[in-house]
Amino acid sequence: MSEIYQTAFLKLAGRASGAGRLDAPDATATTHNPMCGDRITLDLQLDGDRITGIGYEIRACLVCQASTSIVGATAVGQTLGDMDAMKDALQAFLKDETGAPSDYGDFLPVRDHISRHTCVLLPYQAIQDAVSAAINK
């Protein structure tokens, strides 16, 4: 990927929106990408199906950190259905079926790197895993 995109990812990742663990989460999961070793532990506070708080601890590549920062900045106030719809839109974008969802315009070069698609989608998978873990308690 070009230096321009590396810089964009560095800025997004550097914001680390939502970083840090929550004191009393309603849902928590640790999700990892076995292909590259990315790992996110994600906490959610929920009011019904609406996200009222998000926090995470991450050890991951720059692409995953950037995507997780976007999720950290945008998830509060969204419903779980909204987050599922965003994951679906992002998957379609990565498969070159649609344009970039809001906030993901800088991820265009990732389309050509299929091994990085999971990195982009990992925070959305972490949300689904956290909700599943909370339901199965």
C-alpha positions as CSV (number, residue, x, y, z in Angstrom):
1,M,0.0,0.0,0.0
2,S,1.2,3.5,-0.7
3,E,2.7,5.9,1.8
4,I,-0.4,8.1,1.5
5,Y,-2.6,5.4,2.8
6,Q,-0.1,4.4,5.5
7,T,-0.3,8.0,6.7
8,A,-4.1,7.9,6.7
9,F,-4.1,4.6,8.7
10,L,-1.6,6.0,11.2
11,K,-3.8,9.1,11.8
12,L,-6.9,6.9,12.3
13,A,-5.1,4.4,14.6
14,G,-3.4,7.2,16.5
15,R,-6.8,8.6,17.5
16,A,-7.5,5.3,19.3
17,S,-11.1,6.4,19.7
18,G,-12.8,4.2,22.4
19,A,-9.5,2.7,23.6
20,G,-9.4,1.4,27.1
21,R,-11.4,-1.2,28.9
22,L,-14.8,-0.4,30.5
23,D,-15.3,-0.9,34.3
24,A,-18.6,-2.6,34.1
25,P,-19.3,-3.9,30.6
26,D,-22.6,-5.7,29.7
27,A,-20.7,-7.7,27.1
28,T,-17.1,-8.6,26.5
29,A,-15.2,-10.8,24.0
30,T,-11.6,-11.4,22.9
31,T,-11.6,-11.9,19.1
32,H,-8.5,-12.7,17.1
33,N,-7.4,-13.2,13.5
34,P,-5.4,-16.5,13.5
35,M,-4.0,-15.6,10.1
36,C,-2.0,-12.6,11.3
37,G,-2.3,-12.6,15.1
38,D,-4.5,-9.5,15.5
39,R,-6.3,-9.5,18.8
40,I,-9.1,-7.3,20.2
41,T,-10.7,-7.5,23.6
42,L,-13.8,-5.4,23.3
43,D,-16.3,-4.3,26.0
44,L,-19.8,-3.0,25.4
45,Q,-22.4,-1.3,27.5
46,L,-25.8,-1.7,26.2
47,D,-29.3,-0.3,26.7
48,G,-31.4,-3.0,25.0
49,D,-29.8,-3.3,21.6
50,R,-28.3,0.2,21.6
51,I,-24.6,0.6,22.3
52,T,-24.1,3.2,25.1
53,G,-20.4,2.5,25.8
54,I,-17.5,0.9,24.1
55,G,-14.0,0.2,25.1
56,Y,-11.2,-2.1,23.8
57,E,-7.7,-3.2,24.2
58,I,-5.9,-4.1,21.0
59,R,-2.8,-5.7,19.7
60,A,-3.1,-5.6,16.0
61,C,-1.8,-4.4,12.7
62,L,-2.2,-0.8,11.6
63,V,-5.2,-1.6,9.3
64,C,-7.0,-3.3,12.2
65,Q,-6.2,-0.5,14.6
66,A,-7.5,2.1,12.2
67,S,-10.8,0.2,11.7
68,T,-11.2,-0.3,15.4
69,S,-10.7,3.4,16.0
70,I,-13.5,4.1,13.6
71,V,-15.7,1.7,15.4
72,G,-14.7,3.3,18.7
73,A,-15.7,6.7,17.4
74,T,-19.0,5.7,15.8
75,A,-20.5,2.8,17.7
76,V,-22.0,4.7,20.7
77,G,-25.6,5.5,20.0
78,Q,-25.9,2.8,17.2
79,T,-28.0,-0.3,17.5
80,L,-26.5,-3.8,17.1
81,G,-28.5,-4.0,13.9
82,D,-26.8,-0.8,12.7
83,M,-23.4,-2.3,13.4
84,D,-24.4,-5.5,11.6
85,A,-25.5,-3.4,8.6
86,M,-22.2,-1.5,8.6
87,K,-20.3,-4.8,8.7
88,D,-22.3,-6.0,5.7
89,A,-21.7,-2.7,3.8
90,L,-18.0,-2.9,4.6
91,Q,-17.8,-6.5,3.3
92,A,-19.5,-5.5,0.1
93,F,-17.1,-2.6,-0.3
94,L,-14.1,-4.9,0.3
95,K,-15.4,-7.3,-2.4
96,D,-15.6,-4.3,-4.8
97,E,-19.5,-4.5,-5.0
98,T,-20.2,-1.0,-3.6
99,G,-18.6,2.3,-2.7
100,A,-16.9,2.9,0.6
101,P,-19.1,3.2,3.7
102,S,-18.8,6.5,5.6
103,D,-15.4,6.8,7.3
104,Y,-13.8,4.0,5.3
105,G,-12.8,6.0,2.1
106,D,-9.1,5.6,3.0
107,F,-9.5,1.8,2.9
108,L,-9.8,1.5,-0.9
109,P,-6.3,0.0,-1.3
110,V,-7.2,-2.8,1.1
111,R,-9.6,-4.3,-1.4
112,D,-6.6,-5.7,-3.3
113,H,-5.3,-7.4,-0.2
114,I,-7.8,-10.1,0.6
115,S,-5.7,-11.2,3.6
116,R,-6.3,-7.8,5.1
117,H,-10.1,-7.9,4.8
118,T,-10.4,-9.8,8.1
119,C,-8.2,-7.1,9.7
120,V,-10.7,-4.4,8.7
121,L,-13.7,-6.5,9.8
122,L,-12.3,-7.7,13.1
123,P,-13.8,-5.0,15.4
124,Y,-17.3,-5.8,14.0
125,Q,-16.7,-9.5,14.6
126,A,-15.7,-8.6,18.2
127,I,-19.0,-6.8,18.7
128,Q,-20.9,-9.8,17.5
129,D,-18.8,-12.1,19.7
130,A,-19.3,-9.9,22.8
131,V,-23.1,-9.9,22.3
132,S,-23.1,-13.7,21.7
133,A,-21.1,-14.2,24.9
134,A,-23.4,-12.1,26.9
135,I,-26.5,-13.9,25.6
136,N,-24.9,-17.3,26.3
137,K,-24.0,-16.4,30.0
